[in-house]
């Protein structure tokens, strides 16, 4: 009998290290839509024709696949990790995966330190203000053309715990990694954000300095200030975002300064259906190249089958008045999203 108990004790002891490391979580989402798009601006034209085009399309809207997890290390510390890929769910081929957030970090009572490539604090500070987030055309970076949503490479980041059950802070610095050009400082670029969330109110202030969209290219560096707020009361959510962005001082030649305003609203008509609306205004100053004003209106309806799966319809129209010429963009689409 004692031998049996001893054998069970040895087996249990051997299993403890395996139990301490929880299995990673595999997650993702597929978001596909059928869209009819008519665009006339060179950067958004369906076929690359600067005179405009119109076509029916099947689009993947930020479909993704990821693995994340956390391992207890003892003494209140844990290792956290995440590897996420964008999936071109509307295309078949061998190059349909693109890198999204990936990091390795150390988490404790004083916060989390992370190394890797992931959304800048300024980008993540938007919260849920963008009612059409991830849409091929309807995301605020689509027809709305709002700058500043960067996934940064080579990041050293810190995320604070929640203070007073309401306040969090994020800071990320990006080494230049280019001794040849002299851009080799530990914090050649940085992004930071402070957010408050309590009683249905979310408010965040964020700042980028010398930040670009990933691969370090001084010609793309921008300084950006973003103020975001949403308020949720029952079935209604109202949101607003104000932003100003300009080329960094380090950029030589050219000018592209942008001011942006976003107003959004979502209303749950019942436990299944949500109506959404969004307005975006941007004004860009290109210096000697003139300026441009762009207004975008978006409307949508979501039908939630479950918490994981919904069907939706959305429409958007954007009008641009520029010194270089005026043009319009429009789209209508229906789609389906499921999370797993």
C-alpha positions as CSV (number, residue, x, y, z in Angstrom):
1,X,0.0,0.0,0.0
2,X,2.8,2.3,0.9
3,X,4.5,1.6,-2.4
4,X,1.3,2.6,-4.3
5,X,1.1,5.8,-2.3
6,X,4.8,6.6,-3.0
7,X,4.3,5.9,-6.7
8,X,1.3,8.3,-6.8
9,X,3.2,11.0,-5.0
10,X,6.1,10.7,-7.5
11,X,3.7,10.9,-10.4
12,X,2.0,13.9,-9.0
13,X,5.3,15.7,-8.4
14,X,6.4,15.0,-11.9
15,X,3.2,16.5,-13.3
16,X,3.5,19.8,-11.3
17,X,5.9,21.5,-13.7
18,X,3.6,20.7,-16.6
19,X,0.6,22.1,-14.8
20,X,2.3,25.3,-13.8
21,X,2.5,26.4,-17.5
22,X,-1.0,26.8,-18.8
23,X,-1.6,25.8,-22.4
24,X,-1.5,28.7,-24.9
25,X,-4.8,30.1,-26.2
26,X,-5.4,29.8,-29.9
27,X,-7.7,32.5,-31.2
28,X,-8.7,34.4,-34.3
29,X,-11.4,35.9,-36.4
30,X,-12.7,35.6,-40.0
31,X,-14.3,38.7,-41.4
32,X,-15.4,38.6,-45.0
33,X,-17.6,40.9,-47.0
34,X,-18.9,41.5,-50.5
35,X,-18.4,45.1,-51.4
36,X,-19.2,47.3,-54.3
37,X,-16.6,50.1,-54.3
38,X,-16.2,53.2,-56.4
39,X,-13.0,55.1,-55.8
40,X,-11.4,58.0,-57.6
41,X,-8.3,58.8,-55.6
42,X,-5.0,57.3,-56.7
43,X,-4.2,55.7,-53.3
44,X,-7.6,54.0,-52.9
45,X,-8.5,53.2,-56.5
46,X,-9.7,49.6,-57.0
47,X,-7.5,48.8,-60.0
48,X,-4.8,51.5,-59.7
49,X,-6.5,53.7,-62.3
50,X,-6.2,57.3,-61.0
51,X,-9.2,58.3,-63.1
52,X,-11.4,56.1,-60.9
53,X,-12.9,52.6,-61.1
54,X,-15.9,50.7,-59.9
55,X,-16.1,47.0,-59.1
56,X,-17.5,44.2,-57.0
57,X,-15.1,42.6,-54.6
58,X,-14.8,39.9,-51.9
59,X,-12.7,41.4,-49.1
60,X,-11.0,40.1,-46.0
61,X,-11.4,42.7,-43.2
62,X,-8.5,42.2,-40.8
63,X,-9.0,38.4,-40.5
64,X,-6.4,37.0,-38.2
65,X,-5.0,34.0,-36.3
66,X,-3.0,34.1,-33.1
67,X,-1.5,32.3,-30.1
68,X,-1.2,33.9,-26.7
69,X,-0.5,32.8,-23.2
70,X,0.9,33.4,-19.7
71,X,3.2,31.3,-17.5
72,X,3.5,31.8,-13.8
73,X,7.2,32.2,-12.8
74,X,6.7,32.6,-9.0
75,X,7.1,35.6,-6.7
76,X,4.2,37.3,-8.4
77,X,5.8,37.3,-11.8
78,X,4.6,35.8,-15.0
79,X,5.8,35.6,-18.6
80,X,3.3,36.8,-21.3
81,X,3.6,36.2,-25.0
82,X,1.6,36.7,-28.2
83,X,2.1,35.9,-31.9
84,X,-0.6,37.1,-34.3
85,X,-0.9,37.0,-38.1
86,X,-3.2,38.7,-40.5
87,X,-4.9,36.3,-42.8
88,X,-5.9,37.1,-46.4
89,X,-9.1,35.0,-46.1
90,X,-10.3,36.1,-49.6
91,X,-7.1,34.8,-51.4
92,X,-5.5,31.4,-51.9
93,X,-1.7,31.2,-52.0
94,X,1.4,30.8,-50.0
95,X,1.9,34.4,-49.0
96,X,-1.4,35.1,-47.4
97,X,0.0,35.7,-43.8
98,X,1.2,39.0,-42.6
99,X,2.8,39.9,-39.3
100,X,0.6,41.6,-36.7
101,X,1.3,42.0,-32.9
102,X,4.0,39.7,-31.5
103,X,5.8,40.2,-28.2
104,X,7.4,38.5,-25.1
105,X,7.0,40.2,-21.8
106,X,7.4,40.1,-18.0
107,X,4.3,40.9,-15.9
108,X,4.2,41.7,-12.2
109,X,2.4,43.9,-9.7
110,X,4.1,47.0,-11.0
111,X,3.1,46.4,-14.6
112,X,4.3,44.7,-17.8
113,X,7.4,45.2,-19.8
114,X,7.2,43.9,-23.4
115,X,9.7,43.5,-26.3
116,X,8.5,43.0,-29.9
117,X,6.4,44.5,-32.6
118,X,2.8,45.6,-31.8
119,X,0.3,48.5,-31.9
120,X,1.7,51.8,-30.6
121,X,0.1,53.2,-27.4
122,X,-1.4,56.0,-29.5
123,X,-3.1,53.5,-31.8
124,X,-4.5,51.4,-28.9
125,X,-5.7,54.5,-27.1
126,X,-8.6,54.8,-29.6
127,X,-10.5,52.2,-27.6
128,X,-13.9,51.5,-29.3
129,X,-14.4,55.0,-30.8
130,X,-14.1,53.7,-34.3
131,X,-17.5,52.0,-34.9
132,X,-16.2,50.5,-38.2
133,X,-12.8,49.3,-37.0
134,X,-11.1,46.7,-39.3
135,X,-13.3,47.5,-42.3
136,X,-11.5,47.4,-45.6
137,X,-12.9,50.9,-46.5
138,X,-14.8,51.9,-43.4
139,X,-12.0,51.8,-40.8
140,X,-11.1,55.3,-40.0
141,X,-7.8,54.8,-41.8
142,X,-9.7,53.7,-45.0
143,X,-11.9,56.3,-46.7
144,X,-11.4,58.5,-43.6
145,X,-7.7,58.6,-44.3
146,X,-6.8,59.3,-40.6
147,X,-3.1,58.9,-39.9
148,X,-1.4,57.6,-36.7
149,X,-2.6,54.0,-36.5
150,X,0.9,52.4,-36.4
151,X,2.1,48.9,-35.5
152,X,5.7,49.6,-34.5
153,X,8.7,47.3,-34.9
154,X,11.6,46.9,-32.4
155,X,9.6,48.1,-29.4
156,X,10.5,48.3,-25.8
157,X,7.2,48.9,-24.0
158,X,5.7,49.3,-20.5
159,X,2.1,49.0,-19.5
160,X,1.1,50.0,-16.0
161,X,-1.4,48.2,-13.8
162,X,-4.8,50.0,-13.3
163,X,-4.5,52.7,-10.7
164,X,-7.6,53.6,-8.6
165,X,-9.5,51.1,-10.6
166,X,-9.6,53.5,-13.5
167,X,-6.3,54.8,-14.8
168,X,-3.7,53.1,-17.0
169,X,-0.6,54.2,-18.8
170,X,1.4,52.8,-21.7
171,X,4.9,53.8,-23.0
172,X,6.9,52.4,-25.9
173,X,10.3,53.4,-27.2
174,X,11.9,52.4,-30.5
175,X,15.6,52.3,-31.0
176,X,16.8,53.7,-34.4
177,X,19.0,50.7,-35.2
178,X,20.9,52.5,-37.9
179,X,24.4,53.5,-37.0
180,X,25.1,54.4,-40.6
181,X,22.7,57.3,-40.5
182,X,23.2,58.3,-36.9
183,X,19.7,57.2,-36.0
184,X,21.0,54.8,-33.3
185,X,19.5,56.2,-30.0
186,X,17.7,53.9,-27.6
187,X,14.6,56.1,-27.9
188,X,14.8,57.4,-31.4
189,X,11.0,57.3,-31.5
190,X,8.4,57.0,-28.7
191,X,4.7,56.7,-28.1
192,X,2.7,57.1,-24.9
193,X,-0.9,57.1,-23.7
194,X,-2.8,57.6,-20.5
195,X,-6.4,56.4,-20.3
196,X,-9.3,56.7,-17.8
197,X,-12.1,54.2,-17.8
198,X,-15.0,54.1,-15.2
199,X,-18.8,54.2,-15.0
200,X,-19.3,54.1,-18.8
201,X,-16.7,56.8,-19.6
202,X,-13.5,56.2,-21.5
203,X,-11.1,59.0,-22.1
204,X,-7.5,58.8,-23.4
205,X,-4.7,61.2,-24.3
206,X,-1.8,59.9,-26.5
207,X,1.3,61.3,-28.1
208,X,3.7,60.0,-30.8
209,X,7.2,61.5,-31.4
210,X,9.1,60.6,-34.6
211,X,6.9,57.5,-35.2
212,X,6.2,55.8,-38.5
213,X,4.3,52.7,-39.6
214,X,6.9,50.0,-38.9
215,X,10.2,49.7,-40.9
216,X,12.3,52.6,-39.8
217,X,12.2,55.3,-42.5
218,X,12.9,58.9,-41.4
219,X,11.0,60.2,-44.4
220,X,7.7,58.8,-42.8
221,X,8.2,60.0,-39.2
222,X,5.3,61.9,-37.7
223,X,4.5,63.7,-34.4
224,X,0.9,63.1,-33.4
225,X,-1.4,64.1,-30.5
226,X,-4.7,62.2,-30.1
227,X,-7.6,62.8,-27.7
228,X,-10.3,60.1,-27.6
229,X,-13.5,59.8,-25.6
230,X,-16.5,57.4,-25.5
231,X,-19.5,57.3,-23.2
232,X,-21.7,54.3,-22.9
233,X,-25.2,54.5,-21.3
234,X,-27.4,51.5,-21.7
235,X,-27.7,50.6,-25.4
236,X,-26.2,53.9,-26.6
237,X,-22.5,54.7,-27.1
238,X,-21.3,58.1,-28.3
239,X,-17.7,58.8,-29.2
240,X,-15.3,61.5,-30.4
241,X,-11.7,61.8,-31.4
242,X,-9.6,64.9,-32.0
243,X,-6.1,64.6,-33.6
244,X,-3.4,66.7,-35.0
245,X,-0.4,65.2,-36.8
246,X,2.6,66.6,-38.6
247,X,5.9,65.5,-40.1
248,X,8.6,65.2,-37.5
249,X,11.4,67.8,-37.3
250,X,13.9,65.2,-38.5
251,X,12.1,64.9,-41.9
252,X,13.9,66.8,-44.6
253,X,11.7,68.3,-47.5
254,X,8.0,68.0,-48.0
255,X,5.1,68.7,-45.7
256,X,2.0,66.8,-44.7
257,X,0.2,68.1,-41.7
258,X,-3.2,66.7,-40.8
259,X,-6.0,67.7,-38.4
260,X,-8.8,65.1,-37.9
261,X,-12.1,65.0,-36.2
262,X,-14.1,61.8,-35.7
263,X,-17.7,61.5,-34.3
264,X,-19.4,58.2,-33.8
265,X,-22.5,56.6,-32.4
266,X,-23.8,53.1,-31.8
267,X,-27.3,52.2,-30.7
268,X,-28.5,48.7,-29.7
269,X,-32.1,48.5,-31.0
270,X,-32.6,45.2,-29.2
271,X,-30.5,42.3,-28.0
272,X,-29.5,41.4,-31.6
273,X,-29.4,44.5,-33.8
274,X,-27.0,47.5,-33.5
275,X,-27.2,50.6,-35.7
276,X,-24.0,52.6,-36.2
277,X,-23.0,55.9,-37.7
278,X,-19.7,57.8,-38.1
279,X,-18.5,61.1,-39.4
280,X,-14.8,61.9,-40.2
281,X,-13.3,65.2,-41.2
282,X,-9.7,65.7,-42.1
283,X,-7.8,68.7,-43.3
284,X,-4.3,68.3,-44.8
285,X,-1.7,70.9,-45.5
286,X,1.0,69.9,-48.0
287,X,2.8,73.3,-47.9
288,X,3.6,74.3,-51.5
289,X,1.6,71.4,-52.7
290,X,-1.7,73.0,-51.4
291,X,-4.2,71.5,-49.1
292,X,-7.1,69.1,-49.1
293,X,-10.3,68.7,-47.0
294,X,-12.1,65.3,-46.8
295,X,-15.5,64.5,-45.3
296,X,-16.6,60.9,-44.8
297,X,-20.0,59.6,-43.7
298,X,-20.5,55.9,-42.7
299,X,-23.7,54.0,-41.8
300,X,-24.0,50.4,-40.7
301,X,-26.2,47.8,-39.2
302,X,-25.0,44.7,-37.3
303,X,-27.1,41.6,-36.5
304,X,-25.5,39.6,-33.7
305,X,-26.4,35.9,-34.0
306,X,-24.2,35.2,-30.9
307,X,-21.4,36.9,-29.0
308,X,-19.0,35.4,-31.5
309,X,-20.8,35.7,-34.9
310,X,-22.6,38.6,-36.6
311,X,-23.8,39.6,-40.1
312,X,-23.6,43.3,-41.1
313,X,-24.3,45.8,-43.8
314,X,-22.5,49.1,-44.2
315,X,-22.2,52.0,-46.6
316,X,-19.7,54.9,-46.9
317,X,-19.3,58.0,-48.9
318,X,-16.3,60.4,-48.9
319,X,-15.9,63.7,-50.6
320,X,-12.5,65.4,-51.1
321,X,-11.9,69.0,-52.1
322,X,-8.3,69.6,-52.9
323,X,-6.2,72.2,-54.7
324,X,-5.0,69.4,-57.0
325,X,-8.6,68.4,-57.8
326,X,-11.9,67.1,-56.3
327,X,-13.1,63.5,-56.1
328,X,-15.6,61.2,-54.4
329,X,-15.4,57.7,-53.0
330,X,-18.3,55.4,-52.2
331,X,-19.0,51.8,-51.2
332,X,-21.7,49.5,-50.0
333,X,-21.1,46.0,-48.6
334,X,-22.5,43.1,-46.6
335,X,-20.5,40.7,-44.6
336,X,-20.1,38.2,-41.8
337,X,-17.7,38.0,-38.9
338,X,-17.0,35.1,-36.5
339,X,-14.5,35.0,-33.7
340,X,-13.0,31.9,-32.2
